[in-house]
Structures are given as structure tokens and as C-alpha cells.
Amino acid sequence: NVTLDPDTANPHLVLSEDRRSVRWDETPQNLPNNPQRFDTYCSVLGCEGFTVGRHYWEVQLGSRGFWAVGVARDSAWRKGWIYLYPSQGIWAVGICGDKFQAFTSFETVQPLNGRPRTIRVSLDYEKGHVAFFDADNETLAFAFPPTSFNGEKILP
């Protein structure tokens, strides 16, 4: 289970009391603009990061709207407009419009049967693998090419 870090949450994101779920709200909360907080892009990170091992977790998704799920380097930029690209320290997939895509430096639309309800995120730190699965039917949605995390903490 991923516990979300309220210090990183964009002011439009409201975390549940147990910090295991998040929802968007039109009215931003009045929160301090600390260095960890995403101030423009509606994102939030998990509290626990990884520097070794194999890990996976599942994310239940809403049935409408835009969403993105992934992992980020602890050093990923959080202020102003950011890009969800591996070159920026973020490996993510999501729904943009009506298309499921991997966020890379070029549009990578992935065919899926319908809109996924649950995404499984898989991280193998030593091998540098980040992959996403449609957990409802156990199919691979997208796997990023292997990379090196260079000892840096990777956050959900």
C-alpha cells in the first residue's frame, strides 16, 4: 500500500484521511508552497521511496477524466510546468482525452481493451525496469526501456 505524502500534493488534490486515495477539487486548498509541493501540475508522490529491490502496487482509477500513474526520482522538478518524461525523472502512463498512453518524449498511444480500472505499477530497481499492467486482465500495458536510477530514491 502506498501512503501519499501531503507535503508534495498539488493544492487542487485532496487526500483521504488515511492518505491512501486522492481526488481533484476545483477549489485549491490554502497550503504552504514548500519545495516538495507540485505547484502547477496536479501530482502527489508517495511517502515511501525505494533504492533497492522489486516492488509493485495497484492503483484504482476513476471512471472519467484525465489521470496519470507512475514513479519519479526524488529529484524530479515540481515547480512550474513539468513533463512526465523519463528524461525529467518521471515514468508514467495515463489517460489523455480518450487515449491510454505512455508519457515519453513522443506520443506513445497503447491499445487497451476499454479503460483500465486498476493499474499495477511494477518497479525493479536494480534492473531499472518500470512497467505498468492492466491489473483487471493481467496484461502488460507498457514497459519503459531499462534505465539506471544511479542510487537515487524512486517514489510512487
DSSP file (Angstrom, degrees, kcal/mol; ACC not computed):
  #  RESIDUE AA STRUCTURE BP1 BP2  ACC     N-H-->O    O-->H-N    N-H-->O    O-->H-N    TCO  KAPPA ALPHA  PHI   PSI    X-CA   Y-CA   Z-CA
    1    1 A N              0   0    0      0, 0.0     2,-0.5     0, 0.0    56,-0.0   0.000 360.0 360.0 360.0 135.8    0.0    0.0    0.0
    2    2 A V        -     0   0    0     56,-0.2     2,-0.5    18,-0.2    55,-0.0  -0.827 360.0-153.4 -96.7 128.8    1.2    3.5   -0.9
    3    3 A T        -     0   0    0     -2,-0.5    44,-3.3    45,-0.0    45,-0.4  -0.905  21.9-129.7 -99.3 125.7    0.8    6.3    1.6
    4    4 A L  B     -A   46   0A   0     15,-3.6    42,-0.3    -2,-0.5    17,-0.1  -0.485  12.2-126.7 -80.2 145.3    0.6    9.6   -0.1
    5    5 A D    >>  -     0   0    0     40,-3.1     3,-1.9    -2,-0.2     4,-0.7  -0.807  12.7-161.4 -94.7 108.6    2.8   12.5    1.0
    6    6 A P  T 34 S+     0   0    0      0, 0.0     3,-0.4     0, 0.0    -1,-0.2   0.763  88.0  66.4 -62.9 -23.5    0.6   15.6    1.8
    7    7 A D  T 34 S+     0   0    0      1,-0.2    27,-0.1    -3,-0.1    29,-0.1   0.661 105.8  42.6 -71.8 -14.1    3.7   17.8    1.5
    8    8 A T  T <4 S+     0   0    0     -3,-1.9    30,-2.1    37,-0.2    -1,-0.2   0.586  88.1 115.4-102.2 -13.3    4.0   17.0   -2.2
    9    9 A A     <  -     0   0    0     -4,-0.7    35,-0.2    -3,-0.4    33,-0.1  -0.343  69.6-119.4 -68.7 130.9    0.3   17.3   -3.1
   10   10 A N    >   -     0   0    0     33,-2.0     3,-2.4     1,-0.1    29,-0.2  -0.377  31.8-111.8 -57.6 144.2   -0.8   20.0   -5.5
   11   11 A P  T 3  S+     0   0    0      0, 0.0    18,-2.6     0, 0.0    -1,-0.1   0.703 116.6  60.6 -58.3 -20.4   -3.3   22.3   -3.8
   12   12 A H  T 3  S+     0   0    0     16,-0.2    13,-2.8    12,-0.1     2,-0.5   0.561  90.0  86.4 -81.8  -7.1   -6.1   21.0   -6.1
   13   13 A L  E <   -B   24   0B   0     -3,-2.4     2,-0.6    11,-0.2    11,-0.2  -0.833  63.3-160.4-100.2 127.3   -5.6   17.5   -4.8
   14   14 A V  E     -B   23   0B   0      9,-3.3     9,-1.9    -2,-0.5     2,-0.2  -0.923  10.4-149.3-108.1 120.0   -7.5   16.4   -1.6
   15   15 A L  E     -B   22   0B   0     -2,-0.6     7,-0.2     7,-0.2    -2,-0.0  -0.609  19.4-112.8 -87.5 146.9   -6.0   13.4    0.2
   16   16 A S    >   -     0   0    0      5,-2.5     3,-1.4    -2,-0.2    -1,-0.1  -0.263  35.6-101.7 -68.3 165.1   -8.2   11.0    2.2
   17   17 A E  T 3  S+     0   0    0      1,-0.3    -1,-0.1     2,-0.1    -2,-0.1   0.866 126.4  46.3 -59.1 -37.6   -7.7   10.8    5.9
   18   18 A D  T 3  S-     0   0    0      1,-0.0    -1,-0.3   -15,-0.0   -14,-0.1   0.487 108.7-128.1 -84.3  -1.4   -5.7    7.6    5.6
   19   19 A R  S <  S+     0   0    0     -3,-1.4   -15,-3.6     2,-0.1    -2,-0.1   0.782  79.7 112.1  60.9  32.1   -3.7    9.2    2.8
   20   20 A R  S    S+     0   0    0    -17,-0.2     2,-0.3     1,-0.1   -18,-0.2   0.478  73.8  37.1-108.6  -7.2   -4.3    6.2    0.5
   21   21 A S        -     0   0    0    -17,-0.1    -5,-2.5    -5,-0.0     2,-0.3  -0.955  63.1-161.2-142.7 163.2   -6.5    7.9   -2.0
   22   22 A V  E     -B   15   0B   0     -2,-0.3     2,-0.3    -7,-0.2    -7,-0.2  -0.986   3.1-170.6-144.2 148.4   -6.8   11.3   -3.7
   23   23 A R  E     -B   14   0B   0     -9,-1.9    -9,-3.3    -2,-0.3     2,-0.3  -0.980  25.7-116.3-139.0 153.9   -9.4   13.3   -5.6
   24   24 A W  E     -B   13   0B   0     -2,-0.3     2,-0.4   -11,-0.2   -11,-0.2  -0.677  26.3-166.4 -87.8 141.6   -9.2   16.5   -7.6
   25   25 A D        -     0   0    0    -13,-2.8     4,-0.1    -2,-0.3    -2,-0.0  -0.994  23.4-137.6-128.8 138.4  -11.2   19.6   -6.4
   26   26 A E  S    S+     0   0    0     -2,-0.4    -1,-0.1     2,-0.1   -13,-0.1   0.839  92.4  66.8 -61.1 -34.6  -11.8   22.7   -8.4
   27   27 A T  S    S-     0   0    0    -15,-0.1     2,-0.1    -3,-0.1    -1,-0.1  -0.795  87.8-130.9 -92.9 120.8  -11.0   25.0   -5.5
   28   28 A P        -     0   0    0      0, 0.0   -16,-0.2     0, 0.0     2,-0.1  -0.403  19.5-120.3 -70.1 145.5   -7.4   24.9   -4.4
   29   29 A Q        -     0   0    0    -18,-2.6     2,-1.3   -16,-0.1   -16,-0.1  -0.479  26.6-109.9 -77.0 154.8   -6.6   24.4   -0.8
   30   30 A N        +     0   0    0     -2,-0.1    -1,-0.1   -19,-0.0     0, 0.0  -0.732  59.3 156.6 -88.1  93.5   -4.6   27.0    1.0
   31   31 A L        -     0   0    0     -2,-1.3     2,-0.1     3,-0.0   -24,-0.0  -0.864  48.6 -96.3-120.7 151.3   -1.3   25.1    1.5
   32   32 A P        -     0   0    0      0, 0.0     2,-1.8     0, 0.0     5,-0.1  -0.424  32.2-126.7 -65.5 140.3    2.3   26.3    2.0
   33   33 A N        +     0   0    0     -2,-0.1     6,-0.1     3,-0.1   -26,-0.0  -0.511  45.1 171.8 -87.2  69.8    4.3   26.4   -1.2
   34   34 A N    >   -     0   0    0     -2,-1.8     3,-1.2   -27,-0.1    -3,-0.0  -0.299  47.9-103.0 -76.8 165.4    7.1   24.3    0.2
   35   35 A P  T 3  S+     0   0    0      0, 0.0    43,-0.2     0, 0.0    -1,-0.1   0.759 119.2  54.6 -62.2 -24.8    9.9   23.0   -2.1
   36   36 A Q  T 3  S+     0   0    0    -29,-0.1     2,-0.2     2,-0.1    -3,-0.1   0.694  88.2 100.0 -80.8 -18.2    8.5   19.5   -2.2
   37   37 A R  S <  S-     0   0    0     -3,-1.2     2,-0.6    -5,-0.1   -28,-0.2  -0.466  73.3-128.9 -80.5 136.0    5.0   20.5   -3.4
   38   38 A F        -     0   0    0    -30,-2.1    41,-0.2     5,-0.3     5,-0.1  -0.719  29.0-178.2 -73.0 119.7    3.8   20.3   -7.0
   39   39 A D  S    S+     0   0    0     39,-1.7    -1,-0.2    -2,-0.6    40,-0.1   0.702  72.5  16.2 -99.3 -20.3    2.5   23.9   -7.6
   40   40 A T  S    S+     0   0    0     38,-0.5     2,-0.3    40,-0.4    41,-0.1   0.746 112.5  64.4-117.2 -51.5    1.3   23.7  -11.2
   41   41 A Y  S    S-     0   0    0     39,-0.6     2,-1.8    37,-0.2    -1,-0.2  -0.629  87.0-118.4 -82.6 132.9    0.9   20.1  -12.3
   42   42 A C        +     0   0    0     -2,-0.3     2,-0.3    -3,-0.1    -1,-0.1  -0.506  65.6 131.9 -74.9  86.6   -1.8   18.1  -10.3
   43   43 A S        -     0   0    0     -2,-1.8   -33,-2.0   -35,-0.2    -5,-0.3  -0.908  35.7-172.1-135.0 160.5    0.5   15.5   -8.8
   44   44 A V        -     0   0    0     -2,-0.3     2,-0.3   -35,-0.2   -35,-0.1  -0.973  14.4-145.6-148.9 146.5    1.3   13.8   -5.5
   45   45 A L        -     0   0    0    -40,-0.4   -40,-3.1    -2,-0.3   -37,-0.2  -0.727  22.4-105.7-110.3 161.9    4.1   11.4   -4.5
   46   46 A G  B     -A    4   0A   0    -42,-0.3   -42,-0.3    -2,-0.3    -1,-0.1  -0.467  21.5-129.5 -79.1 158.1    4.2    8.5   -2.1
   47   47 A C  S    S+     0   0    0    -44,-3.3     2,-0.5    -2,-0.1   -43,-0.1   0.886  89.9  67.7 -73.8 -40.8    5.9    8.8    1.3
   48   48 A E        -     0   0    0    -45,-0.4     2,-0.2    -3,-0.0    -2,-0.1  -0.702  66.9-171.8 -90.3 127.3    8.0    5.7    0.9
   49   49 A G        -     0   0    0     -2,-0.5     2,-0.4   106,-0.2   106,-0.2  -0.643  13.5-130.9-110.1 172.2   10.7    5.6   -1.7
   50   50 A F  B     +C  154   0C   0    104,-2.2   104,-2.2    -2,-0.2     3,-0.1  -0.971  30.1 164.2-129.5 137.4   12.9    2.8   -3.0
   51   51 A T  S    S+     0   0    0     -2,-0.4     2,-0.3     1,-0.3    -1,-0.1   0.344  77.3  22.1-125.2  -1.8   16.6    2.4   -3.6
   52   52 A V  S    S+     0   0    0     73,-0.0    -1,-0.3    74,-0.0    73,-0.0  -0.975  93.1  28.1-153.2 160.2   16.8   -1.4   -3.8
   53   53 A G  S    S-     0   0    0     -2,-0.3    72,-2.6    -3,-0.1     2,-0.4  -0.065  78.1 -62.5  91.5 178.7   14.5   -4.3   -4.6
   54   54 A R  E     +H  124   0D   0     70,-0.2     2,-0.3    71,-0.1    70,-0.2  -0.924  53.0 172.6-110.8 135.3   11.5   -5.2   -6.6
   55   55 A H  E     +H  123   0D   0     68,-2.9    68,-3.1    -2,-0.4     2,-0.3  -0.975  11.1 178.9-141.9 150.2    8.2   -3.6   -5.7
   56   56 A Y  E     +H  122   0D   0     -2,-0.3     2,-0.3    66,-0.2    66,-0.2  -0.988   2.6 172.4-149.0 155.8    4.6   -3.4   -7.1
   57   57 A W  E     -H  121   0D   0     64,-1.6    64,-3.1    -2,-0.3     2,-0.4  -0.971  24.8-124.4-154.7 160.3    1.4   -1.7   -6.1
   58   58 A E  E     -H  120   0D   0     -2,-0.3     2,-0.5    62,-0.2    62,-0.2  -0.883  13.3-157.6-115.4 144.5   -2.0   -1.3   -7.6
   59   59 A V  E     -H  119   0D   0     60,-2.8    60,-2.4    -2,-0.4     2,-0.4  -0.977  10.5-145.3-122.8 119.7   -3.9    2.0   -8.2
   60   60 A Q  E     -H  118   0D   0     -2,-0.5     2,-0.3    58,-0.2    58,-0.2  -0.708  25.8-150.0 -83.7 135.4   -7.7    2.0   -8.6
   61   61 A L        -     0   0    0     56,-3.1     2,-0.1    -2,-0.4     6,-0.0  -0.702  12.2-108.7-111.7 154.8   -8.7    4.7  -11.1
   62   62 A G        -     0   0    0     -2,-0.3    -1,-0.1     2,-0.1     5,-0.0  -0.323  28.0-122.5 -71.8 163.5  -11.7    6.9  -11.6
   63   63 A S  S    S+     0   0    0     -2,-0.1     2,-0.3    54,-0.0    -1,-0.1   0.480  87.0  31.5 -90.3  -2.9  -14.0    6.2  -14.5
   64   64 A R  S    S+     0   0    0      2,-0.1    -2,-0.1     0, 0.0     0, 0.0  -0.953  89.7  32.7-147.6 166.7  -13.7    9.6  -16.1
   65   65 A G  S    S-     0   0    0     -2,-0.3     2,-0.3    32,-0.1    30,-0.1  -0.083  88.2 -44.3  82.1 178.6  -11.3   12.4  -16.7
   66   66 A F        +     0   0    0     30,-0.1     2,-0.3    28,-0.1    30,-0.2  -0.616  58.8 165.5 -84.9 141.3   -7.5   12.6  -17.1
   67   67 A W  E     -D   95   0C   0     28,-1.2    28,-1.8    -2,-0.3     2,-0.3  -0.986  17.3-165.6-150.1 158.0   -5.2   10.6  -14.9
   68   68 A A  E     -D   94   0C   0     -2,-0.3     2,-0.4    26,-0.2    26,-0.2  -0.992   4.2-170.3-143.0 144.4   -1.6    9.6  -14.8
   69   69 A V  E     +D   93   0C   0     24,-2.8    24,-2.3    -2,-0.3     2,-0.3  -0.993  31.1  99.7-134.5 138.4    0.2    7.0  -12.6
   70   70 A G  E     -D   92   0C   0     86,-0.4     2,-0.3    -2,-0.4    22,-0.2  -0.950  57.4 -76.3-179.4-157.5    3.9    6.4  -12.3
   71   71 A V  E     -D   91   0C   0     20,-2.3    20,-2.6    -2,-0.3     2,-0.3  -0.915  32.4-162.6-131.1 158.0    7.1    6.8  -10.4
   72   72 A A  E     -DE  90 155C   0     83,-2.4    83,-3.3    -2,-0.3    18,-0.2  -0.993  25.7-108.7-142.4 147.5    9.5    9.7  -10.1
   73   73 A R  E >   - E   0 154C   0     16,-2.9     3,-1.9    -2,-0.3    81,-0.2  -0.447  35.6-118.7 -64.4 148.0   13.1   10.4   -9.0
   74   74 A D  T 3  S+     0   0    0     79,-2.3    -1,-0.1     1,-0.3    80,-0.1   0.809 116.3  54.0 -58.6 -28.6   13.2   12.2   -5.7
   75   75 A S  T 3  S+     0   0    0     78,-0.3    -1,-0.3     2,-0.0     3,-0.1   0.410  78.1 133.3 -87.8   2.2   15.0   15.0   -7.5
   76   76 A A    <   -     0   0    0     -3,-1.9    13,-0.1    13,-0.2     2,-0.1  -0.253  67.2-101.7 -57.9 139.9   12.2   15.4  -10.2
   77   77 A W        +     0   0    0     11,-0.5    -1,-0.1     1,-0.1    -2,-0.0  -0.349  40.2 176.8 -63.6 138.6   11.2   19.0  -10.8
   78   78 A R        +     0   0    0    -43,-0.2   -39,-1.7    -3,-0.1   -38,-0.5   0.398  49.5  86.0-125.4  -1.9    8.0   20.0   -9.0
   79   79 A K  S    S-     0   0    0    -41,-0.2   -41,-0.1   -40,-0.1    -2,-0.0  -0.850  89.4 -11.3-110.1 140.3    7.6   23.7   -9.8
   80   80 A G  S    S-     0   0    0     -2,-0.4   -39,-0.6     2,-0.0   -40,-0.4  -0.236 115.4 -13.7  71.7-164.9    6.0   25.2  -12.8
   81   81 A W  S    S-     0   0    0    -41,-0.1     2,-0.3   -42,-0.1    -2,-0.1  -0.551  71.9-174.4 -75.2 129.8    5.1   23.2  -15.9
   82   82 A I        -     0   0    0     -2,-0.3     2,-0.4    -4,-0.1    -2,-0.0  -0.835  19.4-131.5-121.8 160.9    6.7   19.8  -15.9
   83   83 A Y        -     0   0    0     -2,-0.3     2,-2.0     2,-0.1     7,-0.1  -0.938  14.8-133.8-113.6 135.1    6.8   17.0  -18.4
   84   84 A L        +     0   0    0     -2,-0.4     8,-0.4    20,-0.1     5,-0.0  -0.468  62.6 129.7 -84.0  66.9    6.1   13.4  -17.5
   85   85 A Y    > > -     0   0    0     -2,-2.0     5,-2.2     6,-0.1     3,-1.5  -0.905  69.4-125.0-122.1 147.5    9.1   12.1  -19.3
   86   86 A P  G > 5S+     0   0    0      0, 0.0     3,-1.9     0, 0.0     5,-0.1   0.855 112.9  62.9 -56.4 -34.2   11.8    9.7  -18.2
   87   87 A S  G 3 5S+     0   0    0      1,-0.3     4,-0.1     2,-0.1    -3,-0.1   0.727 104.8  47.6 -64.6 -19.0   14.4   12.4  -19.2
   88   88 A Q  G < 5S-     0   0    0     -3,-1.5   -11,-0.5     2,-0.3    -1,-0.3   0.295 128.2 -99.7-100.4   6.3   12.7   14.5  -16.5
   89   89 A G  T < 5S+     0   0    0     -3,-1.9   -16,-2.9     1,-0.2     2,-0.4   0.713  89.1 112.7  84.7  21.9   12.9   11.7  -13.9
   90   90 A I  E   < -D   72   0C   0     -5,-2.2     2,-0.5   -18,-0.2    -2,-0.3  -0.992  42.7-171.6-132.1 127.3    9.2   10.6  -14.3
   91   91 A W  E     +D   71   0C   0    -20,-2.6   -20,-2.3    -2,-0.4     2,-0.3  -0.967  31.3 149.2-116.0 113.6    8.0    7.3  -15.7
   92   92 A A  E     -DF  70 103C   0     -2,-0.5    11,-2.7    11,-0.5     2,-0.3  -0.969  33.2-161.9-148.0 156.3    4.2    7.4  -16.1
   93   93 A V  E     +DF  69 102C   0    -24,-2.3   -24,-2.8    -2,-0.3     2,-0.3  -0.888  28.6 140.1-128.2 163.4    1.2    6.2  -18.1
   94   94 A G  E     -DF  68 101C   0      7,-2.4     7,-2.9    -2,-0.3     2,-0.5  -0.995  49.6 -76.1-179.1-177.5   -2.3    7.6  -18.2
   95   95 A I  E     +DF  67 100C   0    -28,-1.8   -28,-1.2    -2,-0.3     2,-0.5  -0.918  36.0 177.8-104.0 124.6   -5.4    8.6  -20.0
   96   96 A C  E >  S- F   0  99C   0      3,-2.5     3,-1.7    -2,-0.5     2,-0.5  -0.971  71.2 -35.0-127.6 113.2   -5.2   11.8  -22.1
   97   97 A G  T 3  S-     0   0    0     -2,-0.5   -32,-0.1     1,-0.2    -2,-0.0  -0.648 125.2 -34.5  69.6-124.6   -8.5   12.5  -23.8
   98   98 A D  T 3  S+     0   0    0     -2,-0.5     2,-0.4    -3,-0.1    -1,-0.2   0.172 119.1  99.1-112.1  17.2   -9.8    9.0  -24.7
   99   99 A K  E <   -F   96   0C   0     -3,-1.7    -3,-2.5    12,-0.0     2,-0.5  -0.874  63.8-142.1-111.0 135.5   -6.3    7.5  -25.3
  100  100 A F  E     +F   95   0C   0     -2,-0.4    10,-2.7    10,-0.4     2,-0.3  -0.817  39.0 167.0 -86.3 128.6   -4.2    5.4  -23.0
  101  101 A Q  E     -FG  94 109C   0     -7,-2.9    -7,-2.4    -2,-0.5     2,-0.4  -0.978  41.3-123.4-144.6 156.2   -0.6    6.4  -23.4
  102  102 A A  E     -FG  93 108C   0      6,-2.5     2,-1.1    -2,-0.3     6,-0.8  -0.832  37.0-123.1 -90.9 136.4    2.8    6.1  -22.0
  103  103 A F  E     +FG  92 107C   0    -11,-2.7   -11,-0.5    -2,-0.4     2,-0.2  -0.720  54.9 140.8 -88.2 103.0    4.3    9.6  -21.4
  104  104 A T  S    S-     0   0    0     -2,-1.1     4,-0.1     2,-0.6   -20,-0.1  -0.663  72.0 -83.8-127.4-177.9    7.5    9.7  -23.3
  105  105 A S  S    S+     0   0    0     -2,-0.2     2,-0.3     2,-0.1   -20,-0.1   0.561 119.3  38.8 -72.3  -4.7    9.2   12.4  -25.4
  106  106 A F  S    S-     0   0    0      2,-0.0    -2,-0.6     0, 0.0     2,-0.3  -0.959 108.5 -83.1-136.9 156.9    6.9   11.4  -28.3
  107  107 A E  E     -G  103   0C   0     -2,-0.3     2,-0.5    -4,-0.1    -4,-0.1  -0.426  43.4-176.2 -65.9 123.2    3.3   10.3  -28.2
  108  108 A T  E     -G  102   0C   0     -6,-0.8    -6,-2.5    -2,-0.3     2,-0.4  -0.794   3.7-172.0-123.2  85.7    3.1    6.6  -27.4
  109  109 A V  E     -G  101   0C   0     -2,-0.5    -8,-0.3    -8,-0.2   -10,-0.0  -0.644   7.7-157.1 -81.1 132.2   -0.5    5.5  -27.6
  110  110 A Q        -     0   0    0    -10,-2.7   -10,-0.4    -2,-0.4     2,-0.4  -0.932  14.9-125.3-113.3 130.4   -1.1    2.0  -26.3
  111  111 A P        +     0   0    0      0, 0.0     2,-0.3     0, 0.0   -12,-0.0  -0.592  37.2 168.5 -74.6 129.8   -4.0   -0.1  -27.4
  112  112 A L        -     0   0    0     -2,-0.4     2,-1.2   -12,-0.0   -12,-0.1  -0.971  43.3-108.9-135.2 152.9   -6.1   -1.4  -24.4
  113  113 A N  S    S-     0   0    0     -2,-0.3     0, 0.0     2,-0.0     0, 0.0  -0.706  85.5 -38.4 -82.2  99.0   -9.4   -3.1  -24.3
  114  114 A G  S    S-     0   0    0     -2,-1.2    -2,-0.0     2,-0.1     0, 0.0  -0.149 100.2 -41.1  76.6-176.2  -11.5   -0.4  -22.7
  115  115 A R        -     0   0    0    -52,-0.1   -16,-0.0     1,-0.1    -2,-0.0  -0.760  66.2-118.1 -89.0 124.0  -10.5    2.0  -20.0
  116  116 A P        -     0   0    0      0, 0.0     3,-0.1     0, 0.0    -2,-0.1  -0.313  21.1-167.2 -63.7 144.0   -8.5    0.3  -17.2
  117  117 A R  S    S+     0   0    0      1,-0.3   -56,-3.1   -57,-0.1     2,-0.4   0.713  77.5  27.1 -97.8 -29.3  -10.0    0.3  -13.8
  118  118 A T  E     -H   60   0D   0    -58,-0.2    17,-1.9     2,-0.0    18,-0.7  -0.993  66.7-162.3-138.8 128.6   -6.8   -0.8  -11.9
  119  119 A I  E     -HI  59 134D   0    -60,-2.4   -60,-2.8    -2,-0.4     2,-0.6  -0.931   9.5-149.7-110.0 131.8   -3.2   -0.3  -12.9
  120  120 A R  E     -HI  58 133D   0     13,-2.6    13,-2.3    -2,-0.5     2,-0.5  -0.896  10.5-154.3 -98.4 125.0   -0.4   -2.3  -11.4
  121  121 A V  E     -HI  57 132D   0    -64,-3.1   -64,-1.6    -2,-0.6     2,-0.5  -0.865   9.9-166.5 -99.0 130.0    2.9   -0.5  -11.2
  122  122 A S  E     -HI  56 131D   0      9,-2.9     9,-2.4    -2,-0.5     2,-0.4  -0.976   6.3-177.3-123.2 126.9    6.0   -2.7  -11.2
  123  123 A L  E     -HI  55 130D   0    -68,-3.1   -68,-2.9    -2,-0.5     2,-0.6  -0.986  12.6-176.7-126.8 123.3    9.5   -1.4  -10.3
  124  124 A D  E  >> -HI  54 129D   0      5,-2.4     5,-1.8    -2,-0.4     4,-1.2  -0.920  11.5-169.5-115.0 101.1   12.7   -3.5  -10.4
  125  125 A Y  T >45S+     0   0    0    -72,-2.6     3,-0.6    -2,-0.6    24,-0.4   0.924  80.1  46.7 -61.9 -50.5   15.2   -1.0   -9.0
  126  126 A E  T 345S+     0   0    0      1,-0.3    -1,-0.2   -73,-0.2    23,-0.1   0.876 118.1  42.0 -63.5 -38.0   18.4   -3.0   -9.8
  127  127 A K  T 345S-     0   0    0      2,-0.1    -1,-0.3    21,-0.1    -2,-0.2   0.604 106.4-127.0 -83.4 -11.1   17.4   -3.8  -13.3
  128  128 A G  T <<5 +     0   0    0     -4,-1.2    19,-1.3    -3,-0.6     2,-0.4   0.796  55.2 153.5  71.4  28.0   16.0   -0.3  -13.9
  129  129 A H  E   < +I  124   0D   0     -5,-1.8    -5,-2.4    17,-0.2     2,-0.4  -0.775  23.7 177.5 -97.3 133.5   12.6   -1.7  -15.1
  130  130 A V  E     +I  123   0D   0     14,-0.4    14,-2.5    -2,-0.4     2,-0.3  -0.984  15.5 167.2-129.1 120.7    9.4    0.3  -14.8
  131  131 A A  E     -IJ 122 143D   0     -9,-2.4    -9,-2.9    -2,-0.4     2,-0.4  -0.946  22.5-150.5-136.0 155.0    6.3   -1.5  -16.2
  132  132 A F  E     -IJ 121 142D   0     10,-3.0     9,-2.8    -2,-0.3    10,-1.9  -0.984  12.9-168.8-128.8 136.3    2.5   -1.0  -16.0
  133  133 A F  E     -IJ 120 140D   0    -13,-2.3   -13,-2.6    -2,-0.4     2,-1.1  -0.932  32.0-120.4-124.6 146.2   -0.1   -3.7  -16.2
  134  134 A D  E >>> -IJ 119 139D   0      5,-2.9     5,-1.3    -2,-0.3     4,-1.0  -0.784  32.7-162.7 -77.6 103.3   -3.9   -3.6  -16.6
  135  135 A A  T 345S+     0   0    0    -17,-1.9    -1,-0.2    -2,-1.1   -16,-0.1   0.724  78.8  66.2 -67.9 -21.9   -4.5   -5.5  -13.3
  136  136 A D  T 345S+     0   0    0    -18,-0.7    -1,-0.2     1,-0.2   -17,-0.1   0.863 120.7  17.6 -69.6 -34.8   -8.0   -6.4  -14.2
  137  137 A N  T <45S-     0   0    0     -3,-0.8    -2,-0.2     2,-0.1    -1,-0.2   0.250 102.7-119.8-122.3  12.9   -7.0   -8.7  -17.1
  138  138 A E  T  <5 +     0   0    0     -4,-1.0     2,-0.4     1,-0.2    -3,-0.2   0.810  62.8 143.5  59.0  34.8   -3.3   -9.2  -16.2
  139  139 A T  E   < -J  134   0D   0     -5,-1.3    -5,-2.9     1,-0.0     2,-0.4  -0.842  56.9-110.1-109.1 146.1   -2.0   -7.7  -19.4
  140  140 A L  E     -J  133   0D   0     -2,-0.4    -7,-0.3    -7,-0.2     3,-0.1  -0.564  30.1-177.7 -69.2 125.4    1.1   -5.6  -19.9
  141  141 A A  E     -     0   0D   0     -9,-2.8     2,-0.3    -2,-0.4    -8,-0.2   0.851  65.2 -24.0 -90.8 -43.1    0.1   -2.0  -20.7
  142  142 A F  E     -J  132   0D   0    -10,-1.9   -10,-3.0   -41,-0.1     2,-0.4  -0.919  49.1-159.9-168.8 142.9    3.6   -0.6  -21.2
  143  143 A A  E     -J  131   0D   0     -2,-0.3   -12,-0.2   -12,-0.2   -41,-0.0  -0.996  20.6-138.1-126.8 127.0    7.2   -1.2  -20.2
  144  144 A F        -     0   0    0    -14,-2.5   -14,-0.4    -2,-0.4     3,-0.1  -0.484  35.9 -93.1 -76.0 151.8    9.8    1.5  -20.3
  145  145 A P        -     0   0    0      0, 0.0    -1,-0.1     0, 0.0   -15,-0.1  -0.340  57.8 -86.5 -59.0 147.5   13.2    0.7  -21.7
  146  146 A P        +     0   0    0      0, 0.0     2,-0.3     0, 0.0   -17,-0.2  -0.214  56.0 176.1 -57.5 147.6   15.6   -0.2  -18.8
  147  147 A T        -     0   0    0    -19,-1.3     2,-0.5   -20,-0.1    -3,-0.0  -0.807  31.2-108.3-139.3 177.9   17.4    2.7  -17.2
  148  148 A S        -     0   0    0     -2,-0.3   -22,-0.1     1,-0.1   -21,-0.1  -0.977  13.3-164.8-115.1 129.4   19.8    3.3  -14.3
  149  149 A F    >   -     0   0    0     -2,-0.5     3,-2.4   -24,-0.4    -1,-0.1   0.503  29.0-141.1 -89.2  -4.4   18.4    5.1  -11.2
  150  150 A N  T 3   -     0   0    0      1,-0.3     3,-0.1     0, 0.0    -2,-0.0   0.790  63.4 -58.5  52.7  36.1   22.0    5.8  -10.0
  151  151 A G  T 3  S+     0   0    0      1,-0.3    -1,-0.3   -26,-0.1     2,-0.2   0.444 100.8 139.1  78.6  -1.7   21.3    5.1   -6.4
  152  152 A E    <   -     0   0    0     -3,-2.4    -1,-0.3     1,-0.1     2,-0.1  -0.512  60.9-102.5 -80.1 145.3   18.6    7.8   -6.3
  153  153 A K        -     0   0    0     -2,-0.2   -79,-2.3    -3,-0.1     2,-0.5  -0.433  31.5-151.2 -65.9 134.9   15.3    7.2   -4.4
  154  154 A I  E     -CE  50  73C   0   -104,-2.2  -104,-2.2   -81,-0.2   -81,-0.2  -0.944  12.4-159.3-110.4 129.5   12.4    6.4   -6.6
  155  155 A L  E       E   0  72C   0    -83,-3.3   -83,-2.4    -2,-0.5  -106,-0.2  -0.851 360.0 360.0-112.5 141.5    8.9    7.4   -5.3
  156  156 A P              0   0    0      0, 0.0   -86,-0.4     0, 0.0  -112,-0.1   0.500 360.0 360.0 -65.5 360.0    5.5    6.2   -6.3
